[in-house]
Amino acid sequence: MNGRQFILKYRESITWGAALILLFFMNTESTFSLCPFNALGIWCPGCGIGHSIHHTLHLDLITAWQEHKLGIPATAVLIWQLIKSLPIINKNNNYEPGTSITGYTGY
């Protein structure tokens, strides 16, 4: 298997793993934000969820809850997606992006 085939086969695992690693090591002391609403000074319902995921990954659940209420469930979803996409779990590589978190493909 060459590098291109490896990336194509494991792209989802690489994506979820990289997202979790980046969120784990993100600098929460900085005020920098990628949110365009924040840059315009408009309230955003998603702002703070990255910090909340960071604190959840560091098992600081109280701070995570204070940063954003959906950070803890979002972390669980990210970890679930990573586990679900691992070739050890999904040996047939039949995971399709359209499947839901429950595995139900009916919609």
MMTF fields as JSON, N, C-alpha, C and O atoms, coordinates in Angstrom:
{
  "mmtfVersion": "1.0.0",
  "mmtfProducer": "UNKNOWN",
  "numBonds": 427,
  "numAtoms": 428,
  "numGroups": 107,
  "numChains": 1,
  "numModels": 1,
  "chainsPerModel": [1],
  "groupsPerChain": [107],
  "chainIdList": ["A"],
  "bondAtomList": [4, 2, 8, 6, 12, 10, 16, 14, 20, 18, 24, 22, 28, 26, 32, 30, 36, 34, 40, 38, 44, 42, 48, 46, 52, 50, 56, 54, 60, 58, 64, 62, 68, 66, 72, 70, 76, 74, 80, 78, 84, 82, 88, 86, 92, 90, 96, 94, 100, 98, 104, 102, 108, 106, 112, 110, 116, 114, 120, 118, 124, 122, 128, 126, 132, 130, 136, 134, 140, 138, 144, 142, 148, 146, 152, 150, 156, 154, 160, 158, 164, 162, 168, 166, 172, 170, 176, 174, 180, 178, 184, 182, 188, 186, 192, 190, 196, 194, 200, 198, 204, 202, 208, 206, 212, 210, 216, 214, 220, 218, 224, 222, 228, 226, 232, 230, 236, 234, 240, 238, 244, 242, 248, 246, 252, 250, 256, 254, 260, 258, 264, 262, 268, 266, 272, 270, 276, 274, 280, 278, 284, 282, 288, 286, 292, 290, 296, 294, 300, 298, 304, 302, 308, 306, 312, 310, 316, 314, 320, 318, 324, 322, 328, 326, 332, 330, 336, 334, 340, 338, 344, 342, 348, 346, 352, 350, 356, 354, 360, 358, 364, 362, 368, 366, 372, 370, 376, 374, 380, 378, 384, 382, 388, 386, 392, 390, 396, 394, 400, 398, 404, 402, 408, 406, 412, 410, 416, 414, 420, 418, 424, 422],
  "bondOrderList": [1, 1, 1, 1, 1, 1, 1, 1, 1, 1, 1, 1, 1, 1, 1, 1, 1, 1, 1, 1, 1, 1, 1, 1, 1, 1, 1, 1, 1, 1, 1, 1, 1, 1, 1, 1, 1, 1, 1, 1, 1, 1, 1, 1, 1, 1, 1, 1, 1, 1, 1, 1, 1, 1, 1, 1, 1, 1, 1, 1, 1, 1, 1, 1, 1, 1, 1, 1, 1, 1, 1, 1, 1, 1, 1, 1, 1, 1, 1, 1, 1, 1, 1, 1, 1, 1, 1, 1, 1, 1, 1, 1, 1, 1, 1, 1, 1, 1, 1, 1, 1, 1, 1, 1, 1, 1],
  "groupList": [{"groupName": "MET", "atomNameList": ["N", "CA", "C", "O"], "elementList": ["N", "C", "C", "O"], "formalChargeList": [0, 0, 0, 0], "bondAtomList": [1, 0, 2, 1, 3, 2], "bondOrderList": [1, 1, 2], "singleLetterCode": "M", "chemCompType": "L-PEPTIDE LINKING"}, {"groupName": "ASN", "atomNameList": ["N", "CA", "C", "O"], "elementList": ["N", "C", "C", "O"], "formalChargeList": [0, 0, 0, 0], "bondAtomList": [1, 0, 2, 1, 3, 2], "bondOrderList": [1, 1, 2], "singleLetterCode": "N", "chemCompType": "L-PEPTIDE LINKING"}, {"groupName": "GLY", "atomNameList": ["N", "CA", "C", "O"], "elementList": ["N", "C", "C", "O"], "formalChargeList": [0, 0, 0, 0], "bondAtomList": [1, 0, 2, 1, 3, 2], "bondOrderList": [1, 1, 2], "singleLetterCode": "G", "chemCompType": "PEPTIDE LINKING"}, {"groupName": "ARG", "atomNameList": ["N", "CA", "C", "O"], "elementList": ["N", "C", "C", "O"], "formalChargeList": [0, 0, 0, 0], "bondAtomList": [1, 0, 2, 1, 3, 2], "bondOrderList": [1, 1, 2], "singleLetterCode": "R", "chemCompType": "L-PEPTIDE LINKING"}, {"groupName": "GLN", "atomNameList": ["N", "CA", "C", "O"], "elementList": ["N", "C", "C", "O"], "formalChargeList": [0, 0, 0, 0], "bondAtomList": [1, 0, 2, 1, 3, 2], "bondOrderList": [1, 1, 2], "singleLetterCode": "Q", "chemCompType": "L-PEPTIDE LINKING"}, {"groupName": "PHE", "atomNameList": ["N", "CA", "C", "O"], "elementList": ["N", "C", "C", "O"], "formalChargeList": [0, 0, 0, 0], "bondAtomList": [1, 0, 2, 1, 3, 2], "bondOrderList": [1, 1, 2], "singleLetterCode": "F", "chemCompType": "L-PEPTIDE LINKING"}, {"groupName": "ILE", "atomNameList": ["N", "CA", "C", "O"], "elementList": ["N", "C", "C", "O"], "formalChargeList": [0, 0, 0, 0], "bondAtomList": [1, 0, 2, 1, 3, 2], "bondOrderList": [1, 1, 2], "singleLetterCode": "I", "chemCompType": "L-PEPTIDE LINKING"}, {"groupName": "LEU", "atomNameList": ["N", "CA", "C", "O"], "elementList": ["N", "C", "C", "O"], "formalChargeList": [0, 0, 0, 0], "bondAtomList": [1, 0, 2, 1, 3, 2], "bondOrderList": [1, 1, 2], "singleLetterCode": "L", "chemCompType": "L-PEPTIDE LINKING"}, {"groupName": "LYS", "atomNameList": ["N", "CA", "C", "O"], "elementList": ["N", "C", "C", "O"], "formalChargeList": [0, 0, 0, 0], "bondAtomList": [1, 0, 2, 1, 3, 2], "bondOrderList": [1, 1, 2], "singleLetterCode": "K", "chemCompType": "L-PEPTIDE LINKING"}, {"groupName": "TYR", "atomNameList": ["N", "CA", "C", "O"], "elementList": ["N", "C", "C", "O"], "formalChargeList": [0, 0, 0, 0], "bondAtomList": [1, 0, 2, 1, 3, 2], "bondOrderList": [1, 1, 2], "singleLetterCode": "Y", "chemCompType": "L-PEPTIDE LINKING"}, {"groupName": "GLU", "atomNameList": ["N", "CA", "C", "O"], "elementList": ["N", "C", "C", "O"], "formalChargeList": [0, 0, 0, 0], "bondAtomList": [1, 0, 2, 1, 3, 2], "bondOrderList": [1, 1, 2], "singleLetterCode": "E", "chemCompType": "L-PEPTIDE LINKING"}, {"groupName": "SER", "atomNameList": ["N", "CA", "C", "O"], "elementList": ["N", "C", "C", "O"], "formalChargeList": [0, 0, 0, 0], "bondAtomList": [1, 0, 2, 1, 3, 2], "bondOrderList": [1, 1, 2], "singleLetterCode": "S", "chemCompType": "L-PEPTIDE LINKING"}, {"groupName": "THR", "atomNameList": ["N", "CA", "C", "O"], "elementList": ["N", "C", "C", "O"], "formalChargeList": [0, 0, 0, 0], "bondAtomList": [1, 0, 2, 1, 3, 2], "bondOrderList": [1, 1, 2], "singleLetterCode": "T", "chemCompType": "L-PEPTIDE LINKING"}, {"groupName": "TRP", "atomNameList": ["N", "CA", "C", "O"], "elementList": ["N", "C", "C", "O"], "formalChargeList": [0, 0, 0, 0], "bondAtomList": [1, 0, 2, 1, 3, 2], "bondOrderList": [1, 1, 2], "singleLetterCode": "W", "chemCompType": "L-PEPTIDE LINKING"}, {"groupName": "ALA", "atomNameList": ["N", "CA", "C", "O"], "elementList": ["N", "C", "C", "O"], "formalChargeList": [0, 0, 0, 0], "bondAtomList": [1, 0, 2, 1, 3, 2], "bondOrderList": [1, 1, 2], "singleLetterCode": "A", "chemCompType": "L-PEPTIDE LINKING"}, {"groupName": "CYS", "atomNameList": ["N", "CA", "C", "O"], "elementList": ["N", "C", "C", "O"], "formalChargeList": [0, 0, 0, 0], "bondAtomList": [1, 0, 2, 1, 3, 2], "bondOrderList": [1, 1, 2], "singleLetterCode": "C", "chemCompType": "L-PEPTIDE LINKING"}, {"groupName": "PRO", "atomNameList": ["N", "CA", "C", "O"], "elementList": ["N", "C", "C", "O"], "formalChargeList": [0, 0, 0, 0], "bondAtomList": [1, 0, 2, 1, 3, 2], "bondOrderList": [1, 1, 2], "singleLetterCode": "P", "chemCompType": "L-PEPTIDE LINKING"}, {"groupName": "HIS", "atomNameList": ["N", "CA", "C", "O"], "elementList": ["N", "C", "C", "O"], "formalChargeList": [0, 0, 0, 0], "bondAtomList": [1, 0, 2, 1, 3, 2], "bondOrderList": [1, 1, 2], "singleLetterCode": "H", "chemCompType": "L-PEPTIDE LINKING"}, {"groupName": "ASP", "atomNameList": ["N", "CA", "C", "O"], "elementList": ["N", "C", "C", "O"], "formalChargeList": [0, 0, 0, 0], "bondAtomList": [1, 0, 2, 1, 3, 2], "bondOrderList": [1, 1, 2], "singleLetterCode": "D", "chemCompType": "L-PEPTIDE LINKING"}, {"groupName": "VAL", "atomNameList": ["N", "CA", "C", "O"], "elementList": ["N", "C", "C", "O"], "formalChargeList": [0, 0, 0, 0], "bondAtomList": [1, 0, 2, 1, 3, 2], "bondOrderList": [1, 1, 2], "singleLetterCode": "V", "chemCompType": "L-PEPTIDE LINKING"}],
  "groupTypeList": [0, 1, 2, 3, 4, 5, 6, 7, 8, 9, 3, 10, 11, 6, 12, 13, 2, 14, 14, 7, 6, 7, 7, 5, 5, 0, 1, 12, 10, 11, 12, 5, 11, 7, 15, 16, 5, 1, 14, 7, 2, 6, 13, 15, 16, 2, 15, 2, 6, 2, 17, 11, 6, 17, 17, 12, 7, 17, 7, 18, 7, 6, 12, 14, 13, 4, 10, 17, 8, 7, 2, 6, 16, 14, 12, 14, 19, 7, 6, 13, 4, 7, 6, 8, 11, 7, 16, 6, 6, 1, 8, 1, 1, 1, 9, 10, 16, 2, 12, 11, 6, 12, 2, 9, 12, 2, 9],
  "groupIdList": [1, 2, 3, 4, 5, 6, 7, 8, 9, 10, 11, 12, 13, 14, 15, 16, 17, 18, 19, 20, 21, 22, 23, 24, 25, 26, 27, 28, 29, 30, 31, 32, 33, 34, 35, 36, 37, 38, 39, 40, 41, 42, 43, 44, 45, 46, 47, 48, 49, 50, 51, 52, 53, 54, 55, 56, 57, 58, 59, 60, 61, 62, 63, 64, 65, 66, 67, 68, 69, 70, 71, 72, 73, 74, 75, 76, 77, 78, 79, 80, 81, 82, 83, 84, 85, 86, 87, 88, 89, 90, 91, 92, 93, 94, 95, 96, 97, 98, 99, 100, 101, 102, 103, 104, 105, 106, 107],
  "secStructList": [7, 7, 2, 2, 2, 2, 2, 2, 2, 2, 2, 2, 2, 2, 2, 2, 2, 2, 2, 2, 2, 2, 2, 2, 1, 7, 7, 1, 1, 7, 7, 7, 7, 7, 7, 2, 2, 2, 2, 2, 6, 7, 7, 7, 6, 6, 6, 6, 2, 2, 2, 2, 2, 2, 2, 2, 2, 6, 6, 7, 2, 2, 2, 2, 2, 2, 2, 7, 6, 6, 2, 2, 2, 2, 2, 2, 2, 2, 2, 2, 2, 2, 2, 2, 2, 7, 6, 6, 6, 7, 6, 6, 7, 7, 7, 7, 6, 6, 7, 7, 6, 6, 7, 7, 7, 7, 7],
  "xCoordList": [0.852, 0.0, 0.901, 1.75, 0.688, 1.486, 0.82, -0.241, 1.465, 0.983, -0.394, -1.208, -0.675, -1.988, -3.088, -4.147, -2.838, -3.826, -4.044, -5.166, -2.954, -3.07, -3.953, -4.833, -3.705, -4.496, -5.952, -6.852, -6.192, -7.577, -8.298, -9.479, -7.607, -8.238, -8.507, -9.546, -7.56, -7.663, -7.985, -7.764, -8.497, -8.71, -9.664, -9.455, -10.681, -11.614, -10.992, -11.152, -10.291, -9.615, -8.577, -8.434, -7.856, -6.847, -7.516, -7.006, -8.643, -9.345, -9.841, -9.608, -10.526, -11.049, -9.909, -9.965, -8.877, -7.733, -7.009, -6.635, -6.814, -6.141, -6.974, -6.43, -8.288, -9.152, -9.034, -8.932, -9.047, -8.934, -7.56, -7.457, -6.507, -5.152, -5.034, -4.494, -5.534, -5.46, -6.265, -5.818, -7.433, -8.237, -7.592, -7.72, -6.901, -6.232, -5.093, -4.893, -4.355, -3.185, -3.456, -2.517, -4.714, -4.992, -4.699, -4.786, -4.355, -4.039, -5.338, -5.915, -5.789, -7.033, -6.805, -7.762, -5.547, -5.246, -5.401, -5.606, -5.306, -5.388, -6.835, -7.764, -7.019, -8.358, -8.66, -9.733, -7.708, -7.891, -9.04, -9.174, -9.857, -10.967, -11.088, -10.86, -11.443, -11.683, -13.124, -13.473, -13.951, -15.383, -15.609, -15.187, -16.276, -16.544, -17.552, -17.489, -18.476, -19.449, -18.744, -19.044, -17.805, -17.04, -16.236, -16.131, -15.663, -14.889, -15.767, -15.298, -17.047, -17.973, -18.63, -19.381, -18.353, -18.931, -20.345, -21.071, -20.742, -22.094, -22.025, -21.078, -23.029, -23.071, -23.179, -23.922, -22.448, -22.446, -22.779, -22.17, -23.746, -24.093, -23.01, -23.032, -22.069, -21.03, -19.738, -18.868, -19.59, -18.334, -18.128, -19.027, -16.933, -16.571, -16.59, -16.114, -17.122, -17.216, -15.832, -15.581, -14.948, -13.576, -12.858, -12.183, -13.004, -12.4, -13.026, -12.335, -14.336, -15.028, -14.546, -14.356, -14.35, -13.835, -12.416, -12.055, -11.622, -10.256, -10.278, -9.539, -11.125, -11.198, -11.777, -11.384, -12.698, -13.238, -12.15, -12.048, -11.335, -10.246, -9.22, -8.534, -9.113, -8.219, -8.958, -8.422, -10.192, -11.043, -11.354, -11.597, -11.346, -11.763, -13.214, -13.493, -14.121, -15.504, -16.253, -17.17, -15.886, -16.569, -16.268, -17.171, -14.993, -14.631, -15.225, -15.66, -15.244, -15.844, -17.315, -17.795, -18.03, -19.449, -19.635, -20.583, -18.728, -18.816, -18.506, -19.077, -17.598, -17.231, -18.372, -18.724, -18.948, -20.048, -20.764, -20.126, -22.071, -22.839, -22.764, -22.946, -22.504, -22.476, -21.073, -20.894, -20.091, -18.714, -18.505, -17.8, -19.104, -18.93, -19.595, -18.956, -20.856, -21.421, -20.694, -20.572, -20.213, -19.477, -18.186, -17.788, -17.535, -16.323, -16.659, -15.92, -17.767, -18.189, -18.454, -18.102, -19.066, -19.346, -18.038, -17.892, -17.093, -15.8, -15.081, -14.546, -15.072, -14.401, -15.139, -14.512, -16.464, -17.246, -16.955, -16.786, -16.897, -16.608, -15.216, -15.019, -14.248, -12.894, -12.911, -12.341, -13.548, -13.584, -14.299, -13.858, -15.397, -16.184, -15.433, -15.671, -14.535, -13.824, -12.53, -11.897, -12.128, -10.878, -10.99, -12.008, -9.97, -10.021, -10.128, -10.594, -9.718, -9.835, -11.308, -11.713, -12.103, -13.532, -14.293, -15.159, -13.96, -14.662, -13.789, -13.186, -13.717, -12.805, -13.186, -12.321, -14.438, -14.863, -14.757, -15.005, -14.386, -14.294, -15.59, -15.565, -16.715, -18.0, -18.674, -19.866, -17.937, -18.499, -18.755, -17.869, -19.936, -20.285, -20.57, -21.146, -20.175, -20.393, -21.847, -22.141, -22.767, -24.177, -24.781, -25.93, -24.052, -24.624, -24.664, -23.818, -25.645, -25.788, -24.956, -24.304, -24.984, -24.202, -24.729, -23.975, -26.0, -26.564, -26.37, -26.688, -25.854, -25.662, -26.874, -26.834, -27.943, -29.155, -28.961, -28.615, -29.179, -28.936, -30.228, -30.217, -31.323, -32.622, -32.994, -34.078, -32.169, -32.497, -31.322, -31.431],
  "yCoordList": [-1.17, 0.0, 1.238, 1.416, 2.08, 3.308, 4.398, 4.187, 5.558, 6.638, 7.124, 7.406, 7.23, 7.704, 6.722, 7.133, 5.44, 4.427, 4.417, 4.237, 4.615, 4.661, 5.82, 5.664, 6.984, 8.163, 7.984, 8.338, 7.438, 7.233, 6.226, 6.4, 5.191, 4.163, 4.664, 4.368, 5.423, 5.838, 7.314, 7.869, 7.963, 9.417, 9.834, 10.866, 9.066, 9.463, 9.307, 10.171, 8.213, 8.031, 9.117, 9.636, 9.46, 10.519, 11.849, 12.613, 12.131, 13.403, 13.53, 14.546, 12.492, 12.557, 12.579, 13.308, 11.776, 11.749, 13.091, 13.573, 13.69, 14.996, 16.067, 16.932, 16.007, 16.992, 16.878, 17.886, 15.647, 15.467, 15.892, 16.486, 15.593, 15.988, 17.513, 18.095, 18.161, 19.628, 20.27, 21.248, 19.73, 20.279, 20.016, 20.826, 18.888, 18.581, 19.563, 19.998, 19.905, 20.769, 22.241, 23.036, 22.622, 24.021, 24.946, 24.553, 26.168, 27.168, 27.858, 28.616, 27.6, 28.207, 29.578, 30.266, 29.972, 31.287, 32.397, 33.557, 32.052, 33.033, 33.472, 32.705, 34.695, 35.194, 35.073, 35.473, 34.516, 34.354, 33.376, 32.352, 33.712, 32.849, 32.791, 33.793, 31.63, 31.473, 31.8, 31.788, 32.087, 32.308, 33.649, 34.697, 33.607, 34.871, 35.745, 36.97, 35.137, 35.929, 36.688, 37.853, 36.015, 36.657, 37.815, 38.859, 37.65, 38.723, 39.937, 41.075, 39.681, 40.785, 41.333, 42.306, 40.717, 41.18, 40.695, 41.246, 39.655, 39.096, 37.874, 37.092, 37.708, 36.548, 35.276, 35.231, 34.256, 32.983, 31.857, 31.775, 30.982, 29.895, 28.827, 28.032, 28.787, 27.753, 28.205, 27.378, 29.491, 29.987, 29.425, 29.445, 28.933, 28.353, 26.846, 26.231, 26.226, 24.775, 24.135, 23.051, 24.79, 24.268, 24.26, 23.29, 25.342, 25.392, 24.338, 23.696, 24.169, 23.18, 21.766, 20.955, 21.465, 20.146, 19.965, 18.886, 21.022, 20.965, 20.605, 19.726, 21.284, 21.015, 19.626, 18.975, 19.177, 17.822, 16.791, 15.814, 17.0, 16.056, 16.031, 15.028, 17.133, 17.192, 16.818, 16.979, 16.317, 15.866, 16.973, 16.696, 18.204, 19.338, 19.651, 20.607, 18.832, 18.88, 20.111, 20.583, 20.627, 21.828, 23.027, 23.771, 23.202, 24.293, 24.071, 25.02, 22.812, 22.501, 22.895, 23.459, 22.593, 22.949, 24.462, 24.979, 25.168, 26.626, 27.272, 28.307, 26.655, 27.216, 27.067, 28.022, 25.863, 25.611, 24.334, 23.321, 24.39, 23.25, 22.019, 20.898, 22.205, 21.074, 20.508, 19.601, 21.025, 20.56, 19.112, 18.371, 18.707, 17.325, 16.34, 15.36, 16.557, 15.636, 15.69, 14.666, 16.857, 16.962, 16.15, 15.534, 16.151, 15.344, 13.861, 13.104, 13.453, 12.049, 11.672, 10.573, 12.569, 12.293, 12.176, 11.28, 13.077, 13.018, 11.7, 11.06, 11.303, 10.048, 8.858, 7.91, 8.915, 7.834, 7.726, 6.624, 8.856, 8.839, 8.279, 7.545, 8.627, 8.089, 6.577, 5.842, 6.111, 4.664, 3.934, 2.873, 4.502, 3.871, 3.778, 2.862, 4.713, 4.722, 3.927, 3.745, 3.454, 2.697, 1.385, 0.699, 1.031, -0.221, -1.448, -2.488, -1.371, -2.503, -2.795, -3.954, -1.739, -1.871, -2.15, -3.023, -1.403, -1.478, -2.241, -1.635, -3.545, -4.356, -4.399, -4.587, -4.232, -4.282, -2.925, -2.808, -1.902, -0.536, -0.147, 0.491, -0.531, -0.237, 0.967, 1.195, 1.725, 2.918, 3.935, 4.243, 4.436, 5.438, 6.738, 6.732, 7.855, 9.132, 9.419, 10.207, 8.802, 9.081, 8.369, 8.639, 7.47, 6.746, 7.635, 8.508, 7.398, 8.218, 7.624, 6.594, 8.267, 7.806, 6.477, 5.715, 6.184, 4.92, 3.814, 2.657, 4.147, 3.152, 2.978, 2.205, 3.68, 3.59, 4.381, 5.561, 3.75, 4.411, 4.751, 5.036, 4.727, 4.886, 6.305, 6.506, 7.273, 8.637, 9.331, 10.489],
  "zCoordList": [0.0, 0.0, 0.0, 0.874, -1.002, -1.05, -0.201, 0.388, -0.155, 0.698, 0.324, 1.204, -0.96, -1.421, -1.016, -0.544, -1.2, -0.825, 0.687, 1.161, 1.439, 2.895, 3.332, 4.178, 2.742, 3.121, 2.719, 3.479, 1.531, 1.103, 1.994, 2.292, 2.416, 3.24, 4.658, 5.248, 5.188, 6.593, 6.755, 7.831, 5.728, 5.784, 6.895, 7.531, 7.13, 8.178, 9.568, 10.43, 9.771, 11.058, 11.274, 12.381, 10.221, 10.315, 10.64, 11.46, 10.01, 10.234, 11.674, 12.328, 12.164, 13.539, 14.556, 15.546, 14.305, 15.212, 15.25, 16.319, 14.073, 14.02, 14.722, 15.408, 14.55, 15.217, 16.732, 17.431, 17.232, 18.686, 19.197, 20.271, 18.439, 18.866, 18.862, 19.803, 17.811, 17.751, 18.888, 19.487, 19.183, 20.277, 21.63, 22.548, 21.758, 23.022, 23.291, 24.425, 22.247, 22.423, 22.108, 22.074, 21.878, 21.533, 22.717, 23.88, 22.382, 23.394, 23.809, 23.03, 25.015, 25.475, 26.113, 26.467, 26.258, 26.839, 25.794, 26.15, 24.531, 23.463, 23.254, 23.504, 22.801, 22.49, 21.004, 20.553, 20.231, 18.793, 18.52, 19.19, 17.532, 17.159, 15.643, 14.965, 15.106, 13.673, 13.303, 12.123, 14.273, 14.049, 13.328, 13.816, 12.167, 11.467, 12.207, 12.111, 12.94, 13.717, 14.832, 15.094, 15.482, 16.548, 15.988, 16.631, 14.793, 14.165, 13.861, 13.883, 13.577, 13.287, 14.542, 14.477, 15.687, 16.94, 17.171, 17.999, 16.434, 16.557, 17.46, 17.38, 18.321, 19.202, 18.375, 17.394, 18.763, 18.04, 19.023, 20.089, 18.677, 19.601, 19.707, 20.646, 18.779, 18.814, 19.459, 19.734, 19.706, 20.274, 21.681, 22.521, 21.901, 23.191, 23.19, 24.145, 22.154, 22.157, 21.976, 22.502, 21.245, 21.103, 22.439, 22.784, 23.188, 24.519, 25.426, 26.218, 25.303, 26.125, 25.798, 26.705, 24.528, 24.142, 24.676, 25.144, 24.601, 25.14, 26.625, 27.069, 27.383, 28.823, 29.106, 30.074, 28.273, 28.445, 28.21, 28.952, 27.181, 26.898, 28.029, 28.224, 28.776, 29.932, 31.219, 32.316, 31.081, 32.19, 33.196, 34.371, 32.745, 33.561, 33.188, 32.464, 33.695, 33.233, 33.727, 33.054, 34.865, 35.374, 34.475, 34.092, 34.146, 33.242, 31.862, 31.209, 31.414, 30.111, 30.083, 29.1, 31.169, 31.251, 31.259, 30.669, 31.931, 31.981, 30.629, 30.286, 29.863, 28.551, 27.541, 26.849, 27.462, 26.531, 26.96, 27.243, 27.005, 27.517, 26.607, 27.082, 25.324, 24.396, 24.181, 23.368, 24.887, 24.694, 25.099, 24.413, 26.194, 26.671, 25.706, 25.322, 25.295, 24.301, 22.959, 22.287, 22.562, 21.295, 21.356, 20.368, 22.515, 22.68, 22.554, 21.924, 23.15, 23.052, 21.597, 21.168, 20.842, 19.43, 18.64, 17.808, 18.901, 18.198, 18.494, 17.588, 19.754, 20.125, 19.506, 19.033, 19.513, 18.904, 17.402, 16.879, 16.719, 15.286, 15.009, 14.04, 15.862, 15.687, 15.887, 15.08, 16.936, 17.202, 16.077, 15.634, 15.62, 14.569, 13.248, 12.461, 13.003, 11.73, 11.76, 10.72, 12.926, 13.004, 12.24, 12.337, 11.491, 10.723, 11.614, 11.149, 12.873, 13.786, 14.059, 14.148, 14.191, 14.458, 13.165, 13.114, 12.136, 10.868, 9.874, 8.988, 10.012, 9.209, 7.74, 6.884, 7.439, 6.04, 5.352, 4.152, 6.119, 5.606, 4.902, 3.849, 5.483, 4.869, 5.496, 5.286, 6.249, 6.846, 5.751, 4.953, 5.721, 4.732, 5.451, 6.539, 4.858, 5.531, 5.834, 6.733, 5.109, 5.311, 6.499, 6.849, 7.132, 8.254, 9.485, 9.673, 10.301, 11.499, 12.625, 12.452, 13.754, 14.892, 15.412, 16.018, 15.189, 15.629, 14.604, 14.88, 13.428, 12.396, 11.507, 10.55, 11.806, 11.002, 9.715, 9.761, 8.579, 7.297, 6.582, 5.385, 7.288, 6.645, 6.247, 5.7, 6.488, 6.074, 5.456, 5.053]
}
